[in-house]
Amino acid sequence: MTNPVQGSELSQIVYSCYHARSREGEQFVEEHAFSFQIAGSLVLNDGRGEYISNEGDFRLSRRNSLIKFNKYPPENGDFKSISIFFDQQTLRNFSIEYGYTAAPHQNHASVIELRPDKLLKSYILSLIPYYETNQPDNPDLVSLKLREALLILLQTNPELKDILFDFSEPGKIDLEGFMNQNFHFNVQLKRFAYLTGRSLATFKRDFEKIFHISPSRWLVQRRLEEAYYLIREKGKAPSEVYLEIGFEDLSHFSYAFKKAYGVAPSRI
């Protein structure tokens, strides 16, 4: 592999390096991710709370979470982090081999801050050399490093077993409440459907029964209403708002806003 500049992957082990502040926008966390902040800071928001990872911090991001994040490099330096993603098959195989099962738990946070530990730090440092060589991916080696990460995580944070080995899928939940809380996440409708425990077809049918409008049109309207409030009442600039409320680019946001309110957002 070559030296990373923007980001590099060794299969399920991902190293990120950024020279400037990066607003990544929205992200659906499909698999559990164990991460270490090497340099700079990362601010995450799941719509319910904010989590800040500074240099030297460990965290676990839970699967099936909606998270926005901002990456901040240190002064005169680069943002650097490394993440290990645990797919469901790897976790199922591990749980069978070592006899782990999940017990009911109440921690529903999207991001779990992990206690600093020498074993965790030693493991992370062992990964760095793989990104300083031009070696091709080795599936056996990746599998070994994933197993090592799990063993160390469960030794240092045994309570994580109830999260890592919970293989249940999202159940059917209150669609109206969920959408009003998460409309600002810019993800595909199939993600919203999955997280509310529905097929895409059932999601669309249930949605129109509740809101009397299609999901796509409702999302645009709801996001524009929130944008109008943030600009008019909170004094925010359109350039601050458009990503915050779920639009992908400023020009699309400005066009939709003017079409809805008859005036450009910069004139509010």
N, C-alpha and C positions, 0 to 999 in steps of 0.2 A: 504494500500500500504506500501511497505517497503521503507526505506530511500534510495534515489537514489545514485548510485555511478557513472555509466556511463551515465545514462539518464532514465527518467521516463515519463510516459504519463498518463494523466487523460483525456482520449478520445482526444479532440482537443486542450488540453492545455498541453504543453510539457516542462518539466524541464530538462536541460542538466547540467552535472557536469563532468569535465575531469581533471585528475591529471597531464597530460602531454600535450605538444603541439600536436594538432590533425590536420592533413591535410585531410579534408574530400573529396577532389577532386571535382568532378562536381555535380551539383544539379539542377534538374528541379523543380522550385517552382510552384506547381500545384494549390495552393490556396493562397490567401492573408494571410500574417503572420505578426501579431503585436508582436514585441519583445522588451525585456528589458535586458540590459547587467548588470548583478548583480556583476560579478567580472571578471577580465581579459579583453581581447580585442578580437574583431572579425574583420578580414579583408576580405571584399567581393569584387569580381571583376566580372563584367558582360560583359567583353570584350570591353567595351567603356570607363569605368572609374572604379576607386577604391573607396570604401567606408569603413571607419573605425569606428567601434563602441567601445567606451571605457566604463569603469565602469560608470553607471548612465545614459547612453544614451538609447533613445527610437528610434525605427525604424519600418517602414512598408515595407515589401518585397512584391512586386507586383506579382500576379499570372501570369502564363505563361511567367516566366522569366528564363533565363539560368544564373546561378551564381556559381562561384567557391568561396570557402572560406577556411580560415585558422583560427584556434582557438588558442589563446595564453593565457595560465594561468598566473596570476600574480606571482611575485617572492615568492617562498615558500607558494604558495596557489593553489587553484583550479579555473579553468574556470567555470563560472556559468552563465546561462542565462535561460530565460523563454519565451516561445512563445505561442501565441494564434492563431489558424488557423481558418479562416472563410470560410466554404464551401459555394458553390453557393446557395444551398437551404436555408440555414440559412439567407443569405443576401437577397434573394428574398422575403422570408417571412417578414423580418424586413422592407424592402422597402415598401411592401404593407401595413403593419400595421401602419407605421409612415409617409407614403407618400413621401418617398425619390426617386428622379430620378436623373440620371446623366446628366450633361450638357457636351457638347464638351469641351475637355481640351487639353493642349499642353504638359503637363508634362509626358514624356515617360520614366523617370528614373526607373530603376529596384528596387532601394532602395530609400525610402523617409525618410530623417532624421526628426524626430519629435521634436518639442520644449519641453524641460523639463516642467513638470507641477505637482503640488501637487496632483491633482486628479488622474492622471495616476500613480504616485508613490504609492498612497494609494491603488489603485486597485491591483497593482502588489503585494504589501505586503499582501493583503488579500488572495492571492493564496498560499503563502508559507506553511501555516499550513496543507493544504491538502496533502502535500508531507512529512509531519512529522508524519502521522498517517497510520494505516493499513486499512483505510476504503475502501471498494470496490467502483468502479465508480458508480456515480449516474447520469443518463442521465438528469433528471430534473434539478439537480444542475448545471451540465455543461451547459445546455441550458440557465439557468439564468445568469451564469457568462459570457457567450458569449454576451448576450444581454446587460449586464452591460458594458462590454468592448466597444461595439459599441456606446452606448449612451455617454460614457465619451469621446471616440475618436472624435465623431462628435461635441461634445460641445467644446472641446479644439482645434480641427483642423477641422473646418467645410468644408474646401476645399476638404477633403478626400471623400466626398460623390460622387464626380465625378470619383473617382477611384473605390471605394468599390461597387458602384451600376452600374458600367458599365458591363453589362452582354454579350456584344458582343464577338464573337469568332474571332480569327485571320483571316484576309482576305487574299486573294491570293496576294502574294508579289513577288518581284524579287528573284528568287531562287538562281541564281548565286551570287549575292551580299550578300545574307544572309549566304550562305554556306562559302564563303571566309572570312566572318567576324566571323563565329561561329564554324568552323571546329574543334577547340580545345576543345570543350565541349564534354565530353564522355557520350552521351546519346543515347538512342535507335533511330533507323531511324524513328519510328512512331512519336517521339517527334519533330524531324526536319520537318516531313511531316505536322504535326498539326500546328506548328508555322509558316509555310509558306502557310497555308490555303489550304492544299491538303489532299486527302486520301493517304494512303501509296502507293497504286498502281499508282495513278496519279503522286505522288512525284517521284517514281522510273522511270516512263516513261519520265517525263519532265527532270529529272536529266540526263538521258542517251542521250537525244536529245541535251542538252547543253554541257555536258562534254565528251560524247562518251565513257563512262566507267561507271561501276556500282557504286552506292554511297559508298558501303563498301570498294571497292578497291581504289576509289578516296580518301576517308578519310585517309586510311593508307598512301598512297603516299604523300598527302598534309601534314600530320602530320610529316612524316619523313623528308620532305623538310624543314619544319620549324625547326625541331630538328637539322638538319645538320647546318643550318644557326646559330642557337643559340649557338651551341657547337663551331663551327669553327670561327665565326665572333664575337660572344659576350663572348666567353671564359667560357660558363656555363658548369657545370659537368652534365653527363648523369643522375645522381640521382636527379638533380634539374629539369631537362627538361622533363622527361617522363610523369609526371602528368600534367605539364603545357600544353603539347601539346595533351593530350587526351588519353594516354595509361594507362591501369589499373595497370600494374606491370612492374618492371624494367627488369625482365628476358624476357618477351614477347617483350618489346621495343628493347632490345639489339639484340635479335634474328632477328627481322624484319629489324632493321637497318643494321646488317651485311649482311643479304640477299640482301638488296637493294644496299649497297655501297661497299660490299666486305671486310669490315673492321669493327671491333667492335667500338662502339661510343667512348669508352675510348681511342682509338688510334688516333682519329682525332686531 
